[in-house]
Amino acid sequence: MVLLFLSSLYNLLSYSHISLYPYSPIPSFLHSFIPSFLHSFIPSFLHSFIPSFLHSFIPSLSHSLIY
C-alpha cells in the first residue's frame, strides 16, 4: 500500500516536472536521485517500521477485542 502510494506520487512528480521543465536538468536529477533514494530508504523504513508497528498494534487490538 505504501509502495503503491509512493510510486504513484513519484510518477506524478516526474511527469509534472518533465512537462514543466522539458529542457532543464531537474528531470534527469529526479530520475537518477529518486529511484536510488527510494530503493535504499523504503526497504530499511519498512523493515524497521512494520515490525514495530505490528508488535505494538496487534496486541493492543487483540486485547481490546477480547475485553
Secondary structure, 3 states (H helix, E strand, C coil): CHHHHHHHHHHHHHHHHHHHCCCCCHHHHHHHHHHHHHHHHHHHHHHHHHHHHHHHHHHHHHHHHHC
